[in-house]
Amino acid sequence: MKLTVEQCRAGRALLNWSAADLASIAKMSVITVKRFEGGQNIASSSLTKISETLTAAGVILIEDGAASPSGRAGVRLA
């Protein structure tokens, strides 16, 4: 599953993390996080790190079309 910008932002909000918090925990630059959240392309390895960091912190990523109220991609906290 490919992490969406919206899932990244929502996941950070659930955890009460800033972009700098996520970057620090994922061991990457805050610029990379902000680029991704701004809709720019980032390396697939960076995208994987962001996704794995959010998941390790308890964020459950819901795929587009999966069982959710909207039927769209989303997040929830474990």
ABEGO torsion letter per residue (X at the ends): XBBBAAAAAAAAAAAGBBAAAAAAAAGBBAAAAAAAAAGBBBBAAAAAAAAAAAAAAGBBBBBBGBBBAAGBBBBBBX
